Amino acid sequence: MNRRILLCAVALALGALFVRLGFWQLDRHGERSAGVRARAERADAPRLEWLGPGDVPPDTAGLIGRRARLAGRWDRAGEVILRSRTLDGRAGAEVLTPFLVGGDAGPVVMVLRGWLPAPDGLRPDLASGWTGSPGDASEARAPSEVEGVFVSSRDGRGGQPLRPEIAGAQHLAIAGLDLALIRKQTDLDPSPHVLRADDPPPGGVLRPARALETDAGPHLSYAIQWFAFAVIGLGGTAILLRSSGGRKSPSERKRS
């Protein structure tokens, strides 16, 4: 009898846990679905023109998915590497380049410019992602524009910071978009906005960076799995108890 009570208690506890995990995944599905819908609505909004220091958008989270055009200049010396990014089975890295909106005195926006090949996933040829040479001062300081879509960053996703040397200069290499880590590890003070640049012109080495997520992810299927585990566990326990209840123990058979 004690064994049956223990079995019931364990089955009920696990069933409650599985159901709770199922509802948690449903909540995550709802959050992701709402985010996808919000990004789709922002994508249809008028393009944001950020052409000078006074045009800094006050909202950060509300800009995710919205198109924008920035004017200013690039800071090639401050490029940050998002390491270990594969494309079509090839090892590589994505490049985050600081963009000074309005010029030298303007706010810094990190721009996800694209993907470059790197056999070790850590040291891409950064110069190959530009039309001019690294030592071309006039090209580096020339006024530029960049268009793209605002994407999200998250503190803590940067992982262990590394400092690989590329073409005689050290660059910060991190695991993911983490502006807090960039502020901590460099002299940069980027704004809380990250722009994913539009696809680079064809024919160059630079390839498009990862696109925004356009679905709600696998959370709904995970929820169904957790609910199925709860049903299977409780149903299996009920069948086991019912079948064992119809059999007499050896001591009961002796008494009968």
Summary of the structure (lengths in Angstrom):
residues: 256
radius of gyration: 27.3
end to end distance: 18.4
largest distance: 102.3
contacts: 737
relative contact order: 0.17
helix: 39%
strand: 23%
